[in-house]
Amino acid sequence: MNNKQHRRDFIKNSAIIGGSLLLPGKMFANLANSPGSDRKVKLGVIGVGSRGKYLIQIIHSLGEDNPFEIVAVCDNYEPNYQQAIKLVGSKAKAYYDYRKLLETKDLDAVIVATPLYQHAHIVIDALDAGIHVFCEKAMARTLEDTKKMADAHYRTGKILHIGHQRLFDPKYLKGLEMVHQGKLGPITQMRAYWHRNNDWRRKVPADKPELERQINWRLYNEYSCGLMTELASHQIQVANWAKKTMPVSVRGVGSINYWKDGREVYDNVALIYSYADGTQFIYDSMTSNRHYGLQEQIMGPKGTLELETNTYFAENPPKPEKPAGILQLITDIERGIFETVPIGGASWLPETEVKYKGETVAEGKATDGTPEQLKAFAKAVIADKPIPGLFEHGYHASVWTLLGQEAMDNGQVVTLPDFMKLTNTSNQ
Ligand SMILES: NC(=O)c1ccc[n+]([C@@H]2O[C@H](COP(=O)([O-])OP(=O)(O)OC[C@H]3O[C@@H](n4cnc5c(N)ncnc54)[C@H](O)[C@@H]3O)[C@@H](O)[C@H]2O)c1
């Protein structure tokens, strides 16, 4: 796609989404830290597997600040139904069928932490029942379901908060504030990766092999886009946040090159998301090497942010005690690279040799943003008002996650289809 085409797509997209990706970071921090109300949010939790359990534990850990009263839980898998009861005790009602939970009297809100393919119908039923929803990322397995969820949110006016906790994490808030204040100069490139080294499988009871697809839903195309919806969705969200807009196109390749164990989702993906101004977001993820771990890198002519590790690298850092060139020379002599010491040679200060460890972005207690996010959700529920722009931001992260999957599946450059454009929003 040429630059003119990019520009046209950008203008079209900007008109459609208005300012919805211009998320005011400070507001999230304020929301999480401002004084709460005496009223507790009556909460139901649907899906108490790994994430549902974690969210309940975080809610319990909020102590005096806990704005929730968990009044009901639901899981349709017996061991996790029992786990839910153990976690919340006898004060909350437990259900196997989420529709029964939605009938709970005076229920304000639900958390939906079911597998991806089980988000849309539960979320839409909850919104239609007049209940606010916190739905784990990504939104849905298909574009059509994602759009139906958006329509239900606008139709009912009820909150649909998508679980992207980085938006509430102080190190991300501070880092993105630096980006938006121009500390890096204009963003010219972004890179992110999520590398793990394990088979990503959950244990299936030996006497119940028929539960394989239900328990390992992440590994099957019908239920999940694997690395894309489970991991990349978070980092696509961060890239859009940094650029204050969404991409105009995505291309990519995916393969199963290591875990040939019957799984259907790729264990190795590489994509390029392009933005209208020519910025590329280069992404990769795999499950066969963990050396580089997890990172989002935002780069501009004045500096680089590594968000996950809370570090900023100025392009022209404060002077080290010994200049980098001298350090390089000493290193090279020690390694025996030079037979004689060159005087004023042009090639002995490689660009890579920067002995500078960067600067910490945000001080303070480490958090992944989840407690802050839950508290902000509670405040929005009590105010009976969505946080402006937050839903649209989560929507576009989910949509571009699925478009990345489509680009890999079809071997094509993919753009935003017309039917996914938000034209009828009410709370931007
Ligand atoms: N924000 C994050 O960092 C983060 C981290 C992990 C997972 N997640 C998301 O959380 C969601 C759940 O992931 P998980 O790892 O907990 O999966 P999981 O398989 O461990 O848990 C899902 C639970 O939902 C239950 N369930 C399935 N269908 C149901 C239904 N119709 N009614 C009631 N319960 C039902 C299952 O029995 C299971 O207990 C996914 O969308 C995932 O992407 C988000």
The ligand as a MOL file (V3000), in Angstrom:
LIG
                    3D

  0  0  0     0  0            999 V3000
M  V30 BEGIN CTAB
M  V30 COUNTS 44 48 0 0 0
M  V30 BEGIN ATOM
M  V30 1 N -5.8660 -9.8360 31.2950 0
M  V30 2 C -4.9840 -10.8210 31.3520 0
M  V30 3 O -3.7900 -10.6170 31.5490 0
M  V30 4 C -5.4490 -12.2400 31.2110 0
M  V30 5 C -4.6380 -13.2890 31.6560 0
M  V30 6 C -5.1050 -14.5870 31.4990 0
M  V30 7 C -6.3110 -14.8250 30.8970 0
M  V30 8 N -7.0650 -13.7850 30.4540 0 CHG=1
M  V30 9 C -8.3500 -13.9960 29.7750 0
M  V30 10 O -9.2720 -14.5520 30.7040 0
M  V30 11 C -10.1660 -15.4270 30.0300 0
M  V30 12 C -10.1410 -16.7940 30.7110 0
M  V30 13 O -8.8570 -17.3490 30.6250 0
M  V30 14 P -8.3950 -18.4840 31.6580 0
M  V30 15 O -6.9560 -18.6920 31.4680 0
M  V30 16 O -8.8780 -18.1640 33.0170 0 CHG=-1
M  V30 17 O -9.1850 -19.7450 31.0880 0
M  V30 18 P -9.6070 -21.0150 31.9070 0
M  V30 19 O -9.9260 -22.0790 30.9220 0
M  V30 20 O -8.5920 -21.2820 32.9660 0
M  V30 21 O -10.9330 -20.5610 32.6770 0
M  V30 22 C -12.1430 -20.3520 32.0360 0
M  V30 23 C -13.2580 -20.8060 32.9690 0
M  V30 24 O -14.5090 -20.5040 32.3880 0
M  V30 25 C -15.3790 -21.6260 32.6230 0
M  V30 26 N -16.4430 -21.5950 31.6280 0
M  V30 27 C -16.3980 -21.9120 30.3120 0
M  V30 28 N -17.5870 -21.7020 29.7340 0
M  V30 29 C -18.4230 -21.2500 30.7000 0
M  V30 30 C -19.7840 -20.8730 30.7240 0
M  V30 31 N -20.5330 -20.8970 29.6220 0
M  V30 32 N -20.3340 -20.4970 31.8970 0
M  V30 33 C -19.5840 -20.4600 33.0230 0
M  V30 34 N -18.2830 -20.8070 33.0550 0
M  V30 35 C -17.6980 -21.1890 31.9060 0
M  V30 36 C -14.4530 -22.8120 32.5070 0
M  V30 37 O -15.0150 -23.9680 33.1140 0
M  V30 38 C -13.2170 -22.3190 33.2220 0
M  V30 39 O -13.2810 -22.5520 34.5980 0
M  V30 40 C -9.7050 -15.4690 28.5720 0
M  V30 41 O -10.4460 -14.5660 27.8230 0
M  V30 42 C -8.2680 -15.0120 28.6610 0
M  V30 43 O -7.8020 -14.3990 27.4830 0
M  V30 44 C -6.6650 -12.4890 30.6180 0
M  V30 END ATOM
M  V30 BEGIN BOND
M  V30 1 1 1 2
M  V30 2 2 2 3
M  V30 3 1 2 4
M  V30 4 1 4 5
M  V30 5 2 4 44
M  V30 6 2 5 6
M  V30 7 1 6 7
M  V30 8 2 7 8
M  V30 9 1 8 9
M  V30 10 1 8 44
M  V30 11 1 9 10
M  V30 12 1 9 42
M  V30 13 1 10 11
M  V30 14 1 11 12
M  V30 15 1 11 40
M  V30 16 1 12 13
M  V30 17 1 13 14
M  V30 18 2 14 15
M  V30 19 1 14 16
M  V30 20 1 14 17
M  V30 21 1 17 18
M  V30 22 2 18 19
M  V30 23 1 18 20
M  V30 24 1 18 21
M  V30 25 1 21 22
M  V30 26 1 22 23
M  V30 27 1 23 24
M  V30 28 1 23 38
M  V30 29 1 24 25
M  V30 30 1 25 26
M  V30 31 1 25 36
M  V30 32 1 26 27
M  V30 33 1 26 35
M  V30 34 2 27 28
M  V30 35 1 28 29
M  V30 36 1 29 30
M  V30 37 2 29 35
M  V30 38 1 30 31
M  V30 39 2 30 32
M  V30 40 1 32 33
M  V30 41 2 33 34
M  V30 42 1 34 35
M  V30 43 1 36 37
M  V30 44 1 36 38
M  V30 45 1 38 39
M  V30 46 1 40 41
M  V30 47 1 40 42
M  V30 48 1 42 43
M  V30 END BOND
M  V30 END CTAB
M  END
